[in-house]
Each structure stands twice: as C-alpha cells, then as structure tokens.
Amino acid sequence: MSHEALLERARLHVRRWFARRIPKTMCFHDLEHTLTVTRTAKAIGQAMKLAPQDLVLLELAGLFHDTGYALAYAGHEAKSAEL
C-alpha cells in the first residue's frame, strides 16, 4: 500500500471514529482540533525538511493523538497510542 493510500485510509478512519465515538461535549478534543494539530505538525515537519516516510508517521501520529478519548479520559494518550 502506498503512503498516500495509507494516509487516506487513516484520515477516513479517524473522521468516522470521531463521528461515531467521540461525544459532542468534547469541545476541545474534537475532530477539528485533531485536524488542526495534524496540519500544524505536518507543516512543521515539512519546514524541518523531514524525509517523506517521517512525514507520513508524523501525520498518522497527529490523526490518532486524541482518538483514545473515546475509550478513557484519564490515560487517553496511552489509549490513543494503542489505537
């Protein structure tokens, strides 16, 4: 699978995950926050001239960084890493 195909699958998965599992009451750790963090991390990585494969990892980390809120509030970082 190409990097772009992997990223597209991850983007869709995270959008669906947030739509189905993250409560609307999470006004800060919502999909928009996640996408903003992802875009910002990617922009910083590009400015730092990271290798393409590192940019892929950086984008994936940004996309998944708060997905764990669907499973736990305390310790959501570890849950996000598992996901």
mmCIF file as gemmi writes it, N, C-alpha and C atoms, coordinates in Angstrom:
data_model
loop_
_atom_site.group_PDB
_atom_site.id
_atom_site.type_symbol
_atom_site.label_atom_id
_atom_site.label_alt_id
_atom_site.label_comp_id
_atom_site.label_asym_id
_atom_site.label_entity_id
_atom_site.label_seq_id
_atom_site.pdbx_PDB_ins_code
_atom_site.Cartn_x
_atom_site.Cartn_y
_atom_site.Cartn_z
_atom_site.occupancy
_atom_site.B_iso_or_equiv
_atom_site.pdbx_formal_charge
_atom_site.auth_seq_id
_atom_site.auth_asym_id
_atom_site.pdbx_PDB_model_num
ATOM 1 N N . MET Axp A 1 ? 0.845 -1.169 0 1 0 ? 1 A 1
ATOM 2 C CA . MET Axp A 1 ? 0 0 0 1 0 ? 1 A 1
ATOM 3 C C . MET Axp A 1 ? 0.898 1.243 0 1 0 ? 1 A 1
ATOM 4 N N . SER Axp A 2 ? 0.553 2.201 -0.828 1 0 ? 2 A 1
ATOM 5 C CA . SER Axp A 2 ? 1.349 3.429 -0.893 1 0 ? 2 A 1
ATOM 6 C C . SER Axp A 2 ? 1.12 4.278 0.362 1 0 ? 2 A 1
ATOM 7 N N . HIS Axp A 3 ? 2.049 5.18 0.608 1 0 ? 3 A 1
ATOM 8 C CA . HIS Axp A 3 ? 1.905 6.087 1.749 1 0 ? 3 A 1
ATOM 9 C C . HIS Axp A 3 ? 0.618 6.895 1.639 1 0 ? 3 A 1
ATOM 10 N N . GLU Axp A 4 ? 0.324 7.38 0.448 1 0 ? 4 A 1
ATOM 11 C CA . GLU Axp A 4 ? -0.88 8.21 0.273 1 0 ? 4 A 1
ATOM 12 C C . GLU Axp A 4 ? -2.142 7.393 0.509 1 0 ? 4 A 1
ATOM 13 N N . ALA Axp A 5 ? -2.16 6.152 0.056 1 0 ? 5 A 1
ATOM 14 C CA . ALA Axp A 5 ? -3.322 5.288 0.296 1 0 ? 5 A 1
ATOM 15 C C . ALA Axp A 5 ? -3.489 5.016 1.787 1 0 ? 5 A 1
ATOM 16 N N . LEU Axp A 6 ? -2.389 4.774 2.471 1 0 ? 6 A 1
ATOM 17 C CA . LEU Axp A 6 ? -2.436 4.559 3.915 1 0 ? 6 A 1
ATOM 18 C C . LEU Axp A 6 ? -2.978 5.791 4.624 1 0 ? 6 A 1
ATOM 19 N N . LEU Axp A 7 ? -2.487 6.964 4.246 1 0 ? 7 A 1
ATOM 20 C CA . LEU Axp A 7 ? -2.956 8.201 4.87 1 0 ? 7 A 1
ATOM 21 C C . LEU Axp A 7 ? -4.434 8.437 4.592 1 0 ? 7 A 1
ATOM 22 N N . GLU Axp A 8 ? -4.881 8.166 3.388 1 0 ? 8 A 1
ATOM 23 C CA . GLU Axp A 8 ? -6.302 8.343 3.065 1 0 ? 8 A 1
ATOM 24 C C . GLU Axp A 8 ? -7.169 7.421 3.917 1 0 ? 8 A 1
ATOM 25 N N . ARG Axp A 9 ? -6.735 6.176 4.084 1 0 ? 9 A 1
ATOM 26 C CA . ARG Axp A 9 ? -7.491 5.232 4.93 1 0 ? 9 A 1
ATOM 27 C C . ARG Axp A 9 ? -7.512 5.704 6.373 1 0 ? 9 A 1
ATOM 28 N N . ALA Axp A 10 ? -6.37 6.207 6.859 1 0 ? 10 A 1
ATOM 29 C CA . ALA Axp A 10 ? -6.288 6.692 8.246 1 0 ? 10 A 1
ATOM 30 C C . ALA Axp A 10 ? -7.166 7.928 8.431 1 0 ? 10 A 1
ATOM 31 N N . ARG Axp A 11 ? -7.142 8.845 7.468 1 0 ? 11 A 1
ATOM 32 C CA . ARG Axp A 11 ? -7.972 10.053 7.562 1 0 ? 11 A 1
ATOM 33 C C . ARG Axp A 11 ? -9.45 9.691 7.641 1 0 ? 11 A 1
ATOM 34 N N . LEU Axp A 12 ? -9.882 8.792 6.777 1 0 ? 12 A 1
ATOM 35 C CA . LEU Axp A 12 ? -11.279 8.367 6.783 1 0 ? 12 A 1
ATOM 36 C C . LEU Axp A 12 ? -11.631 7.658 8.085 1 0 ? 12 A 1
ATOM 37 N N . HIS Axp A 13 ? -10.759 6.777 8.534 1 0 ? 13 A 1
ATOM 38 C CA . HIS Axp A 13 ? -10.998 6.053 9.78 1 0 ? 13 A 1
ATOM 39 C C . HIS Axp A 13 ? -11.154 7.022 10.953 1 0 ? 13 A 1
ATOM 40 N N . VAL Axp A 14 ? -10.261 7.999 11.051 1 0 ? 14 A 1
ATOM 41 C CA . VAL Axp A 14 ? -10.311 8.944 12.175 1 0 ? 14 A 1
ATOM 42 C C . VAL Axp A 14 ? -11.571 9.805 12.094 1 0 ? 14 A 1
ATOM 43 N N . ARG Axp A 15 ? -11.941 10.242 10.907 1 0 ? 15 A 1
ATOM 44 C CA . ARG Axp A 15 ? -13.181 11.023 10.765 1 0 ? 15 A 1
ATOM 45 C C . ARG Axp A 15 ? -14.384 10.204 11.233 1 0 ? 15 A 1
ATOM 46 N N . ARG Axp A 16 ? -14.45 8.953 10.814 1 0 ? 16 A 1
ATOM 47 C CA . ARG Axp A 16 ? -15.556 8.081 11.235 1 0 ? 16 A 1
ATOM 48 C C . ARG Axp A 16 ? -15.499 7.81 12.736 1 0 ? 16 A 1
ATOM 49 N N . TRP Axp A 17 ? -14.297 7.586 13.249 1 0 ? 17 A 1
ATOM 50 C CA . TRP Axp A 17 ? -14.112 7.323 14.677 1 0 ? 17 A 1
ATOM 51 C C . TRP Axp A 17 ? -14.675 8.479 15.503 1 0 ? 17 A 1
ATOM 52 N N . PHE Axp A 18 ? -14.296 9.69 15.136 1 0 ? 18 A 1
ATOM 53 C CA . PHE Axp A 18 ? -14.785 10.851 15.873 1 0 ? 18 A 1
ATOM 54 C C . PHE Axp A 18 ? -16.291 11.006 15.729 1 0 ? 18 A 1
ATOM 55 N N . ALA Axp A 19 ? -16.824 10.806 14.545 1 0 ? 19 A 1
ATOM 56 C CA . ALA Axp A 19 ? -18.259 10.935 14.315 1 0 ? 19 A 1
ATOM 57 C C . ALA Axp A 19 ? -19.055 9.928 15.135 1 0 ? 19 A 1
ATOM 58 N N . ARG Axp A 20 ? -18.517 8.738 15.297 1 0 ? 20 A 1
ATOM 59 C CA . ARG Axp A 20 ? -19.261 7.664 15.969 1 0 ? 20 A 1
ATOM 60 C C . ARG Axp A 20 ? -18.969 7.542 17.461 1 0 ? 20 A 1
ATOM 61 N N . ARG Axp A 21 ? -17.774 7.938 17.889 1 0 ? 21 A 1
ATOM 62 C CA . ARG Axp A 21 ? -17.367 7.584 19.248 1 0 ? 21 A 1
ATOM 63 C C . ARG Axp A 21 ? -17.006 8.741 20.166 1 0 ? 21 A 1
ATOM 64 N N . ILE Axp A 22 ? -16.675 9.885 19.622 1 0 ? 22 A 1
ATOM 65 C CA . ILE Axp A 22 ? -16.277 10.994 20.484 1 0 ? 22 A 1
ATOM 66 C C . ILE Axp A 22 ? -17.516 11.832 20.773 1 0 ? 22 A 1
ATOM 67 N N . PRO Axp A 23 ? -17.858 12.005 22.045 1 0 ? 23 A 1
ATOM 68 C CA . PRO Axp A 23 ? -19.07 12.771 22.379 1 0 ? 23 A 1
ATOM 69 C C . PRO Axp A 23 ? -18.974 14.221 21.905 1 0 ? 23 A 1
ATOM 70 N N . LYS Axp A 24 ? -20.106 14.773 21.528 1 0 ? 24 A 1
ATOM 71 C CA . LYS Axp A 24 ? -20.165 16.169 21.079 1 0 ? 24 A 1
ATOM 72 C C . LYS Axp A 24 ? -19.778 17.137 22.203 1 0 ? 24 A 1
ATOM 73 N N . THR Axp A 25 ? -19.829 16.669 23.443 1 0 ? 25 A 1
ATOM 74 C CA . THR Axp A 25 ? -19.46 17.514 24.581 1 0 ? 25 A 1
ATOM 75 C C . THR Axp A 25 ? -17.953 17.75 24.669 1 0 ? 25 A 1
ATOM 76 N N . MET Axp A 26 ? -17.189 16.996 23.915 1 0 ? 26 A 1
ATOM 77 C CA . MET Axp A 26 ? -15.738 17.198 23.884 1 0 ? 26 A 1
ATOM 78 C C . MET Axp A 26 ? -15.452 18.366 22.946 1 0 ? 26 A 1
ATOM 79 N N . CYS Axp A 27 ? -15.586 19.583 23.473 1 0 ? 27 A 1
ATOM 80 C CA . CYS Axp A 27 ? -15.466 20.756 22.591 1 0 ? 27 A 1
ATOM 81 C C . CYS Axp A 27 ? -14.028 21.079 22.209 1 0 ? 27 A 1
ATOM 82 N N . PHE Axp A 28 ? -13.064 20.617 22.969 1 0 ? 28 A 1
ATOM 83 C CA . PHE Axp A 28 ? -11.682 20.927 22.619 1 0 ? 28 A 1
ATOM 84 C C . PHE Axp A 28 ? -11.041 19.771 21.861 1 0 ? 28 A 1
ATOM 85 N N . HIS Axp A 29 ? -11.177 18.573 22.372 1 0 ? 29 A 1
ATOM 86 C CA . HIS Axp A 29 ? -10.552 17.41 21.737 1 0 ? 29 A 1
ATOM 87 C C . HIS Axp A 29 ? -11.528 16.787 20.745 1 0 ? 29 A 1
ATOM 88 N N . ASP Axp A 30 ? -11.857 17.577 19.741 1 0 ? 30 A 1
ATOM 89 C CA . ASP Axp A 30 ? -12.799 17.131 18.723 1 0 ? 30 A 1
ATOM 90 C C . ASP Axp A 30 ? -12.067 16.924 17.395 1 0 ? 30 A 1
ATOM 91 N N . LEU Axp A 31 ? -12.824 16.617 16.364 1 0 ? 31 A 1
ATOM 92 C CA . LEU Axp A 31 ? -12.212 16.36 15.062 1 0 ? 31 A 1
ATOM 93 C C . LEU Axp A 31 ? -11.468 17.584 14.542 1 0 ? 31 A 1
ATOM 94 N N . GLU Axp A 32 ? -12.057 18.77 14.701 1 0 ? 32 A 1
ATOM 95 C CA . GLU Axp A 32 ? -11.399 19.98 14.198 1 0 ? 32 A 1
ATOM 96 C C . GLU Axp A 32 ? -10.048 20.198 14.881 1 0 ? 32 A 1
ATOM 97 N N . HIS Axp A 33 ? -9.994 19.973 16.187 1 0 ? 33 A 1
ATOM 98 C CA . HIS Axp A 33 ? -8.718 20.075 16.918 1 0 ? 33 A 1
ATOM 99 C C . HIS Axp A 33 ? -7.708 19.084 16.357 1 0 ? 33 A 1
ATOM 100 N N . THR Axp A 34 ? -8.156 17.86 16.145 1 0 ? 34 A 1
ATOM 101 C CA . THR Axp A 34 ? -7.275 16.817 15.626 1 0 ? 34 A 1
ATOM 102 C C . THR Axp A 34 ? -6.727 17.181 14.249 1 0 ? 34 A 1
ATOM 103 N N . LEU Axp A 35 ? -7.582 17.688 13.389 1 0 ? 35 A 1
ATOM 104 C CA . LEU Axp A 35 ? -7.136 18.063 12.041 1 0 ? 35 A 1
ATOM 105 C C . LEU Axp A 35 ? -6.195 19.265 12.08 1 0 ? 35 A 1
ATOM 106 N N . THR Axp A 36 ? -6.441 20.2 12.991 1 0 ? 36 A 1
ATOM 107 C CA . THR Axp A 36 ? -5.552 21.357 13.14 1 0 ? 36 A 1
ATOM 108 C C . THR Axp A 36 ? -4.18 20.919 13.628 1 0 ? 36 A 1
ATOM 109 N N . VAL Axp A 37 ? -4.148 20.062 14.637 1 0 ? 37 A 1
ATOM 110 C CA . VAL Axp A 37 ? -2.875 19.536 15.148 1 0 ? 37 A 1
ATOM 111 C C . VAL Axp A 37 ? -2.129 18.804 14.036 1 0 ? 37 A 1
ATOM 112 N N . THR Axp A 38 ? -2.85 18.008 13.276 1 0 ? 38 A 1
ATOM 113 C CA . THR Axp A 38 ? -2.237 17.233 12.19 1 0 ? 38 A 1
ATOM 114 C C . THR Axp A 38 ? -1.642 18.151 11.13 1 0 ? 38 A 1
ATOM 115 N N . ARG Axp A 39 ? -2.4 19.149 10.702 1 0 ? 39 A 1
ATOM 116 C CA . ARG Axp A 39 ? -1.893 20.096 9.689 1 0 ? 39 A 1
ATOM 117 C C . ARG Axp A 39 ? -0.67 20.853 10.201 1 0 ? 39 A 1
ATOM 118 N N . THR Axp A 40 ? -0.726 21.277 11.457 1 0 ? 40 A 1
ATOM 119 C CA . THR Axp A 40 ? 0.384 22.038 12.031 1 0 ? 40 A 1
ATOM 120 C C . THR Axp A 40 ? 1.631 21.173 12.162 1 0 ? 40 A 1
ATOM 121 N N . ALA Axp A 41 ? 1.464 19.956 12.644 1 0 ? 41 A 1
ATOM 122 C CA . ALA Axp A 41 ? 2.605 19.048 12.768 1 0 ? 41 A 1
ATOM 123 C C . ALA Axp A 41 ? 3.226 18.771 11.404 1 0 ? 41 A 1
ATOM 124 N N . LYS Axp A 42 ? 2.378 18.557 10.409 1 0 ? 42 A 1
ATOM 125 C CA . LYS Axp A 42 ? 2.871 18.294 9.058 1 0 ? 42 A 1
ATOM 126 C C . LYS Axp A 42 ? 3.624 19.51 8.509 1 0 ? 42 A 1
ATOM 127 N N . ALA Axp A 43 ? 3.102 20.704 8.736 1 0 ? 43 A 1
ATOM 128 C CA . ALA Axp A 43 ? 3.767 21.926 8.268 1 0 ? 43 A 1
ATOM 129 C C . ALA Axp A 43 ? 5.125 22.097 8.935 1 0 ? 43 A 1
ATOM 130 N N . ILE Axp A 44 ? 5.19 21.817 10.221 1 0 ? 44 A 1
ATOM 131 C CA . ILE Axp A 44 ? 6.476 21.907 10.933 1 0 ? 44 A 1
ATOM 132 C C . ILE Axp A 44 ? 7.443 20.864 10.376 1 0 ? 44 A 1
ATOM 133 N N . GLY Axp A 45 ? 6.969 19.66 10.172 1 0 ? 45 A 1
ATOM 134 C CA . GLY Axp A 45 ? 7.813 18.6 9.61 1 0 ? 45 A 1
ATOM 135 C C . GLY Axp A 45 ? 8.348 18.96 8.234 1 0 ? 45 A 1
ATOM 136 N N . GLN Axp A 46 ? 7.493 19.555 7.411 1 0 ? 46 A 1
ATOM 137 C CA . GLN Axp A 46 ? 7.936 19.977 6.078 1 0 ? 46 A 1
ATOM 138 C C . GLN Axp A 46 ? 8.968 21.095 6.183 1 0 ? 46 A 1
ATOM 139 N N . ALA Axp A 47 ? 8.746 22.041 7.095 1 0 ? 47 A 1
ATOM 140 C CA . ALA Axp A 47 ? 9.704 23.137 7.285 1 0 ? 47 A 1
ATOM 141 C C . ALA Axp A 47 ? 11.045 22.617 7.787 1 0 ? 47 A 1
ATOM 142 N N . MET Axp A 48 ? 11.007 21.529 8.547 1 0 ? 48 A 1
ATOM 143 C CA . MET Axp A 48 ? 12.229 20.913 9.061 1 0 ? 48 A 1
ATOM 144 C C . MET Axp A 48 ? 12.868 19.982 8.031 1 0 ? 48 A 1
ATOM 145 N N . LYS Axp A 49 ? 12.21 19.861 6.88 1 0 ? 49 A 1
ATOM 146 C CA . LYS Axp A 49 ? 12.693 19.021 5.779 1 0 ? 49 A 1
ATOM 147 C C . LYS Axp A 49 ? 12.836 17.546 6.182 1 0 ? 49 A 1
ATOM 148 N N . LEU Axp A 50 ? 11.816 17.058 6.905 1 0 ? 50 A 1
ATOM 149 C CA . LEU Axp A 50 ? 11.813 15.643 7.264 1 0 ? 50 A 1
ATOM 150 C C . LEU Axp A 50 ? 11.668 14.789 6.008 1 0 ? 50 A 1
ATOM 151 N N . ALA Axp A 51 ? 12.161 13.589 6.089 1 0 ? 51 A 1
ATOM 152 C CA . ALA Axp A 51 ? 12.032 12.625 4.993 1 0 ? 51 A 1
ATOM 153 C C . ALA Axp A 51 ? 10.546 12.281 4.799 1 0 ? 51 A 1
ATOM 154 N N . PRO Axp A 52 ? 10.15 11.944 3.579 1 0 ? 52 A 1
ATOM 155 C CA . PRO Axp A 52 ? 8.742 11.631 3.311 1 0 ? 52 A 1
ATOM 156 C C . PRO Axp A 52 ? 8.148 10.575 4.247 1 0 ? 52 A 1
ATOM 157 N N . GLN Axp A 53 ? 8.894 9.521 4.542 1 0 ? 53 A 1
ATOM 158 C CA . GLN Axp A 53 ? 8.356 8.488 5.432 1 0 ? 53 A 1
ATOM 159 C C . GLN Axp A 53 ? 8.163 9.013 6.851 1 0 ? 53 A 1
ATOM 160 N N . ASP Axp A 54 ? 8.988 9.959 7.27 1 0 ? 54 A 1
ATOM 161 C CA . ASP Axp A 54 ? 8.81 10.564 8.591 1 0 ? 54 A 1
ATOM 162 C C . ASP Axp A 54 ? 7.606 11.494 8.608 1 0 ? 54 A 1
ATOM 163 N N . LEU Axp A 55 ? 7.337 12.156 7.492 1 0 ? 55 A 1
ATOM 164 C CA . LEU Axp A 55 ? 6.135 12.99 7.397 1 0 ? 55 A 1
ATOM 165 C C . LEU Axp A 55 ? 4.874 12.138 7.481 1 0 ? 55 A 1
ATOM 166 N N . VAL Axp A 56 ? 4.917 10.953 6.902 1 0 ? 56 A 1
ATOM 167 C CA . VAL Axp A 56 ? 3.784 10.033 6.993 1 0 ? 56 A 1
ATOM 168 C C . VAL Axp A 56 ? 3.546 9.653 8.454 1 0 ? 56 A 1
ATOM 169 N N . LEU Axp A 57 ? 4.6 9.278 9.15 1 0 ? 57 A 1
ATOM 170 C CA . LEU Axp A 57 ? 4.469 8.92 10.569 1 0 ? 57 A 1
ATOM 171 C C . LEU Axp A 57 ? 3.961 10.087 11.401 1 0 ? 57 A 1
ATOM 172 N N . LEU Axp A 58 ? 4.453 11.271 11.106 1 0 ? 58 A 1
ATOM 173 C CA . LEU Axp A 58 ? 4.03 12.469 11.818 1 0 ? 58 A 1
ATOM 174 C C . LEU Axp A 58 ? 2.548 12.742 11.599 1 0 ? 58 A 1
ATOM 175 N N . GLU Axp A 59 ? 2.097 12.611 10.357 1 0 ? 59 A 1
ATOM 176 C CA . GLU Axp A 59 ? 0.678 12.817 10.079 1 0 ? 59 A 1
ATOM 177 C C . GLU Axp A 59 ? -0.18 11.764 10.767 1 0 ? 59 A 1
ATOM 178 N N . LEU Axp A 60 ? 0.248 10.518 10.737 1 0 ? 60 A 1
ATOM 179 C CA . LEU Axp A 60 ? -0.503 9.462 11.426 1 0 ? 60 A 1
ATOM 180 C C . LEU Axp A 60 ? -0.584 9.726 12.924 1 0 ? 60 A 1
ATOM 181 N N . ALA Axp A 61 ? 0.516 10.156 13.513 1 0 ? 61 A 1
ATOM 182 C CA . ALA Axp A 61 ? 0.514 10.472 14.945 1 0 ? 61 A 1
ATOM 183 C C . ALA Axp A 61 ? -0.46 11.606 15.242 1 0 ? 61 A 1
ATOM 184 N N . GLY Axp A 62 ? -0.461 12.624 14.397 1 0 ? 62 A 1
ATOM 185 C CA . GLY Axp A 62 ? -1.396 13.734 14.592 1 0 ? 62 A 1
ATOM 186 C C . GLY Axp A 62 ? -2.841 13.283 14.495 1 0 ? 62 A 1
ATOM 187 N N . LEU Axp A 63 ? -3.132 12.46 13.507 1 0 ? 63 A 1
ATOM 188 C CA . LEU Axp A 63 ? -4.501 11.993 13.321 1 0 ? 63 A 1
ATOM 189 C C . LEU Axp A 63 ? -5.006 11.189 14.518 1 0 ? 63 A 1
ATOM 190 N N . PHE Axp A 64 ? -4.153 10.349 15.063 1 0 ? 64 A 1
ATOM 191 C CA . PHE Axp A 64 ? -4.598 9.443 16.13 1 0 ? 64 A 1
ATOM 192 C C . PHE Axp A 64 ? -4.381 9.983 17.535 1 0 ? 64 A 1
ATOM 193 N N . HIS Axp A 65 ? -3.771 11.146 17.686 1 0 ? 65 A 1
ATOM 194 C CA . HIS Axp A 65 ? -3.303 11.575 19.009 1 0 ? 65 A 1
ATOM 195 C C . HIS Axp A 65 ? -4.395 11.705 20.069 1 0 ? 65 A 1
ATOM 196 N N . ASP Axp A 66 ? -5.634 11.966 19.71 1 0 ? 66 A 1
ATOM 197 C CA . ASP Axp A 66 ? -6.705 12.08 20.712 1 0 ? 66 A 1
ATOM 198 C C . ASP Axp A 66 ? -7.829 11.068 20.522 1 0 ? 66 A 1
ATOM 199 N N . THR Axp A 67 ? -7.628 10.074 19.691 1 0 ? 67 A 1
ATOM 200 C CA . THR Axp A 67 ? -8.676 9.076 19.475 1 0 ? 67 A 1
ATOM 201 C C . THR Axp A 67 ? -8.988 8.297 20.754 1 0 ? 67 A 1
ATOM 202 N N . GLY Axp A 68 ? -8.03 8.228 21.653 1 0 ? 68 A 1
ATOM 203 C CA . GLY Axp A 68 ? -8.224 7.497 22.906 1 0 ? 68 A 1
ATOM 204 C C . GLY Axp A 68 ? -9.284 8.083 23.813 1 0 ? 68 A 1
ATOM 205 N N . TYR Axp A 69 ? -9.692 9.321 23.566 1 0 ? 69 A 1
ATOM 206 C CA . TYR Axp A 69 ? -10.761 9.912 24.375 1 0 ? 69 A 1
ATOM 207 C C . TYR Axp A 69 ? -12.056 9.121 24.278 1 0 ? 69 A 1
ATOM 208 N N . ALA Axp A 70 ? -12.243 8.36 23.233 1 0 ? 70 A 1
ATOM 209 C CA . ALA Axp A 70 ? -13.444 7.523 23.109 1 0 ? 70 A 1
ATOM 210 C C . ALA Axp A 70 ? -13.422 6.365 24.091 1 0 ? 70 A 1
ATOM 211 N N . LEU Axp A 71 ? -12.237 6.038 24.597 1 0 ? 71 A 1
ATOM 212 C CA . LEU Axp A 71 ? -12.09 4.889 25.488 1 0 ? 71 A 1
ATOM 213 C C . LEU Axp A 71 ? -11.817 5.275 26.935 1 0 ? 71 A 1
ATOM 214 N N . ALA Axp A 72 ? -11.173 6.418 27.142 1 0 ? 72 A 1
ATOM 215 C CA . ALA Axp A 72 ? -10.829 6.841 28.503 1 0 ? 72 A 1
ATOM 216 C C . ALA Axp A 72 ? -10.493 8.319 28.499 1 0 ? 72 A 1
ATOM 217 N N . TYR Axp A 73 ? -10.842 8.997 29.582 1 0 ? 73 A 1
ATOM 218 C CA . TYR Axp A 73 ? -10.437 10.399 29.718 1 0 ? 73 A 1
ATOM 219 C C . TYR Axp A 73 ? -9.04 10.431 30.317 1 0 ? 73 A 1
ATOM 220 N N . ALA Axp A 74 ? -8.931 9.869 31.525 1 0 ? 74 A 1
ATOM 221 C CA . ALA Axp A 74 ? -7.605 9.745 32.142 1 0 ? 74 A 1
ATOM 222 C C . ALA Axp A 74 ? -6.871 8.629 31.418 1 0 ? 74 A 1
ATOM 223 N N . GLY Axp A 75 ? -5.676 8.927 30.968 1 0 ? 75 A 1
ATOM 224 C CA . GLY Axp A 75 ? -4.891 7.93 30.252 1 0 ? 75 A 1
ATOM 225 C C . GLY Axp A 75 ? -5.234 7.814 28.775 1 0 ? 75 A 1
ATOM 226 N N . HIS Axp A 76 ? -5.917 8.83 28.244 1 0 ? 76 A 1
ATOM 227 C CA . HIS Axp A 76 ? -6.315 8.752 26.834 1 0 ? 76 A 1
ATOM 228 C C . HIS Axp A 76 ? -5.112 8.715 25.905 1 0 ? 76 A 1
ATOM 229 N N . GLU Axp A 77 ? -3.97 9.265 26.341 1 0 ? 77 A 1
ATOM 230 C CA . GLU Axp A 77 ? -2.777 9.255 25.482 1 0 ? 77 A 1
ATOM 231 C C . GLU Axp A 77 ? -2.332 7.83 25.188 1 0 ? 77 A 1
ATOM 232 N N . ALA Axp A 78 ? -2.314 6.993 26.22 1 0 ? 78 A 1
ATOM 233 C CA . ALA Axp A 78 ? -1.909 5.592 26.036 1 0 ? 78 A 1
ATOM 234 C C . ALA Axp A 78 ? -2.924 4.866 25.146 1 0 ? 78 A 1
ATOM 235 N N . LYS Axp A 79 ? -4.207 5.147 25.36 1 0 ? 79 A 1
ATOM 236 C CA . LYS Axp A 79 ? -5.247 4.523 24.522 1 0 ? 79 A 1
ATOM 237 C C . LYS Axp A 79 ? -5.094 4.975 23.074 1 0 ? 79 A 1
ATOM 238 N N . SER Axp A 80 ? -4.78 6.261 22.879 1 0 ? 80 A 1
ATOM 239 C CA . SER Axp A 80 ? -4.585 6.782 21.521 1 0 ? 80 A 1
ATOM 240 C C . SER Axp A 80 ? -3.414 6.074 20.845 1 0 ? 80 A 1
ATOM 241 N N . ALA Axp A 81 ? -2.327 5.862 21.587 1 0 ? 81 A 1
ATOM 242 C CA . ALA Axp A 81 ? -1.161 5.182 21.041 1 0 ? 81 A 1
ATOM 243 C C . ALA Axp A 81 ? -1.505 3.737 20.657 1 0 ? 81 A 1
ATOM 244 N N . GLU Axp A 82 ? -2.326 3.077 21.469 1 0 ? 82 A 1
ATOM 245 C CA . GLU Axp A 82 ? -2.748 1.709 21.156 1 0 ? 82 A 1
ATOM 246 C C . GLU Axp A 82 ? -3.549 1.672 19.85 1 0 ? 82 A 1
ATOM 247 N N . LEU Axp A 83 ? -4.436 2.654 19.71 1 0 ? 83 A 1
ATOM 248 C CA . LEU Axp A 83 ? -5.274 2.686 18.504 1 0 ? 83 A 1
ATOM 249 C C . LEU Axp A 83 ? -4.431 2.96 17.277 1 0 ? 83 A 1
